[in-house]
Amino acid sequence: MDRMNELGFYTLAGAPKSPRDLIAEVQQGEALGLGSAFISERFNIKEAATLSGAVGAVSTELGVATAATNHNTRHPMVTAAFAMTMHRLTGGRFSLGLGRGIAPMFDAYGLPRIKTAQIEDFVGLMRRIWRGEIVVGHDGPAGKYPLLTMGPDYDEHIPMTFTAFGPNSLALGGRAFDAVVLHTFFTDETTRRCVQSVKKAAEEAGRDPSSVRVWSCFATIGDHLPEDVRLKKTVGRMATYLQGYGDLMVKTNRWDPEVLRRFREDPFVAGFRGALDATGTTEELEHVATLIPDAWLAPAATGSAEQCVAKIQGQFDLGCDGVILHGASPSQLEPIVAAYRKVRPAGRFDHLAANPGGS
């Protein structure tokens, strides 16, 4: 079976009951011919390094990427060693994916908010350490470190992926990373603009724009799923994004901020504790659905398998190099992947590496 390196999935989508669910998901995803498994991180049973090792251990061809972990939650040498271990464990299928994190959560945990200069400095440190350099007396935005090195026996390029949202992040992704993962529920106009921003930044940095892969993170929720599940994966997920960083979602998509204000001031939403997609009931989410315009939920693959495939193909037409079929497990994606394979253009994606950050 041909490996479709232009398609990926998130393992343990949403709020899993057990991290062991990952094992079956990865095996199913690989059997379907999906190209990559992406790993999101939450500070519960979804710690990224542990999950990455599990994916690497139970797969033989899938690309693997953290999308995303944060550079300031581990010492640089711990992160460098994690990535190098994964690189060697998977035979080069691993991409270290970073992100800015969620500001209110960082504030609550006492973690400093992440700035663009810190990420760029950190990327440079990782590249140098993996090349076997001895970094002495580093004093930069990422921190002060007397010594950072794995020793001269290492000389590797490990692709790095960045989960980007705003213009500064998109530009950083284009000039410093090997791949960029966009956010879910981006409108077509936003997706096209973001792809162009990444490619332009790469070109301005003297890089080949085609060498920086841009992944659409595209909610893929077919009608074959039960209605309550679809509600959780669409309305519930959007509501959770609006809870965490609604202002950024609205600004990026150029949506009406008045809608966000009404959402936040709704008595139920204002009094709800926790993530709506994790603990909201069907009845509660039905209420939340009345607060979110259909147009905000439209940038997703919904409907029949064939309708989902048409929407997925549209992401490539907007300039994306890959599409992460977000919000569903491989078993839930099976009819959609089967329909996609029937119309997949021969040869179009043959140049893509298994590594989601590989060129």
N, C-alpha and C positions, 0 to 999 in steps of 0.2 A: 504494500500500500504506500502510495506517495505521501511523504510528509508535507503538510501544508504549513510551511514556516511563516506564512502571512497571517495565520490565525493563532490566537492564544486564549487562555482562560485563566480566571482566578480560582485557585484552590481555596477551599474552606470559605466560600462566599458568605457574607453576612455574619451571623452569630452561630457557629457550629456548636454542637453539644460535646463533641470530642475531637481532638486533633487527629485521632486515628482515622477519621473519615477521609483524610488526605490520601491515604494509601490506595484505597479503591478509586478515588477520583483521578489520581495520577495514572494509574493503570488503564482506566477507561479512556482518559484523554489521549494517551499514547496509542491505544488501540484504534481510536477514531481517526488518528492521523493529524491531530492538532500539533502545532509547532512548538508552543511554549506554555509553561505554567508560571503564572505570576503569583507572588506571595505578598499579601498585605500584612501589616503588623498592627496588632492591638496589644495593649499591655494587660493581657489576660492569658488565654491558652493559645495565642497566635504570635508567639515570640519568633521573630523572623529567622534567626540563625538555626534554631532547632528544626523549624519546618523546612528550611532549605536543605539541610542534611538529609531529612527524610525523603524529600522529592528526589534528590540526587541518588539516594540509595535504591529506590524502587523504580527508577526509570533508566533507560539506556539511550534514548534519542531526543527526548524533550529538552528544549532550552529551558533555563530556569532563571528567574529574576526576582529580586526583592523589589516590590513597587508599592510601598517604599518603606525603608527604614530611615532613621535619622542619625546624622553623623555625631551628634553631641550626646548620645546616650551610651556610647562606648568609647574607650580610649582608642586613639588612632591605630595603635599596634594590634589591639583586639580586633578591630574591624578589618585591618589589613590581613591578619592571619585567618580570619573567618573567610574572607574572599579568596585567599590563596588556597585554603583547604578545599573550598567548594570548586575552585578552578581545577585542581588536580583530581578531586573526587569524581568530577563529571567529565573529565577529558576535554575541558574547554567550553562546556555548555552554559556556564554561569555568568550572569551579569549582576554586578552590585548596583542596586537601584536606591537612590537617595531621594528625600523630599524635605520640605520645610517643616512639616508637622502642623498640628492644629494649635494656634496661639492660645486660646483659652485653656486647653488641656495642659500645655506647657506651663502656663501661669499657675495652674492649680498644683502641679507637681513640683514647682520650684525650678523648672528648667528654663534657661535663657532662650528667648526667641531667636530664631536662626536668621542670619542676614546673608545676603547674596555673596558678599566678599568672603564670609566664612566658608561657605560651600565651595567656592572656587579655589580657595587656598587648600581646603581639605582634599579636593580632587587632585591637585598638584602633588600633595604629599603621598597619596595612595599610588600615583603613577611612579613616583621616585622610589618608594619602598619596594614596589613590585619589580622594578628594574634592577634591584639589588644595590641601590645607592645607600650610602651611609649619610643620613641627614643629621647634622650636628648644629645645635644651638638655634633651632628654628624659633622665630618670633614673628608671628603673623596673625591675621584675623582668626585663624582656626585655633590659635593658642600658642603657648610657649612650651617647647619640648627640648630638653638637653640632647637627647639621642633618640632617633627613630631608625631602625634597620632590621631587616631579616637576615642580613648577611649577603655576601657577594655571589652565593650559589644560585640566586634567583634572578631571572631576567624574563619577565612575562608581561604580556599586555592582557589585562582583564577588562573587558568592555564594561562601561559604566552607563547606567540609565538614570534619568532624572524625571521625576513626576512634576510637571510644570503647570502653572495656572496663569499667573499674571505676566505682564510684558517683560519684567526683569528676569523672571524665571525662564521664560521662553528663550530670551536672548542668551542667558547663561547656558541653557541646554544646547543651543546651537554652536556655541563657541568652545565648550569644554567637555561635553559628554558625547557618548557614542549613540545614544538613543534618548528619545523623549516620549513620555507617556502623558497624554492629555487627560482631561477630567471627563467624567460621565455627564450626560445631558448638556453637552455643548451643542448649540445650534449649528446648522450648516455654515452660516456666515462666520461664526466664531471659529469653527474647526478650520475652515479655509484660511482665515486670518492667522490662526496660531501656527499652522503648517508653514505658511509663508514667512512668519516671524522667525521660526527656528531655522529654516533654510537660508534666509537672508543673513542671520547672525553667523551661521557657519561660513558662508561665503566671505563675509567681511573679516572673519578671523583667518582667512587664507585656507580654509578647508573645502573639501569637495562636499557640496550640500547633499548629494546623494548618499554620502557615507554616514550621515546622521539619520537613523531610522526614526520616524514619527509614528507612534502607535495611538490609534483612536481607542478610547476606553468606552465601549458602546454597549449600553444595557440591552440584553438580548433575552426577551421574555416572551416566548411563543404562546399561542392560544391553546396549545395542548396541555399547558400547566393548569392546575385548578385555579379558580378565580381568586381565592383568598391568598394563594401563593403569589399570583401576579400582582395583587394589590400591595403586598409587603415589599416586593422587589421593584415596584415602580413608585407608587405614592409614598410608601414607607421609606424607601431609600432617598428619594428627593427631599422628603421632610427632614430626614436626618442631616442631609447636607445643609439645608436651610437653617437648622438648629446650630450647626457648628460653624459655618462660614457663609451665611446667606448673603451678606453684603458683597463678598467677592464673587459669588455665583451671579448675582444680579448685575453687578458692574461689568463682569466679563462678557455676559450674554446680552448686555444692553437691554435688560428687562425693566419693567416698571417697578421702582422701589416701593411704591404705594402698596403693591400686592404683598411684598415681604413684610411691610409694617402691619398690615391686617393679619397676616399669618402669625406673626409674633405676639400680637395683642389678643388673639383669640384666647378666651379663658382656659380652654382645655390645653392648648399648646403651651401657654405661659405657665401653667401649673404642672406640666408633665416633667417627670424626672427620668433621665436616661435617654437612650437613643430610640426614636420612634420605630425604626425598622427592627429593632431587637426585641422590644417588649410590648409594643402597641398591639392591641387586639384588632380583630377584623372590624368590629363595630367602631372602634376608635379611629382606625385608618379610613373607614368610609366617611367619617366626619372630616378628617384631615383632607380628604380628596376634594371636598367642596371648597377648600381654601387655596388650591393649587390649580392654575389655569391649564387646560389641556395642552396649550402650546408649549408650556414648560416641560411637559412630559413627552412631547412628540419626538424629540431627537433620540429615538430608541428603535430597536428592531422588535416589532410587535406584530401580532396577527398570525396568519398561517405560516408554515415553514417557508413557502415560496415568497411570501411578503417580507418575512424577516431577511431572507437572502438578498432580496432587492435592496433593502435598506443597508445591509452590510456592504454590498457592492458600491453603494453610493458613497461610503466613506473613502474608498479607494479613489473614486472620481474627484473627491475633494482634495486629494494629494497625500492622504495617509499611506504609509508603507505597510502597515499592519493593523489588524483590528483585534482587540481583546474582547471576546464575547462575555461581557461582564454580567455578574449577578446570577449566574446559573451554573450548575455542576455539569460535567461532561455527559452524565446520563440524561440530564434535562435538555442538553443541547443536541442530543443524538439525531432527531429528525431534521433539525436545521442544518447540521453539518452534512448529513446525507444529501439534502437538497442542494446545498452549496457545491458539493463535489460534482454534481451532475452538470453544473454550468460554469465551473471554474475554468478560466481561460488558460489554455495549454501554454506553458512556457513563460507566462508573465512573471511568475514569482520564483523561477528557478535560481535566480541569483542570490536569494536570501539565505543567510546562514541559519543554522539551528539556534545559535545563541541569539536571543532577542535584541542584544546590543551589537551583534556582529555585522560587519558590512560585507 
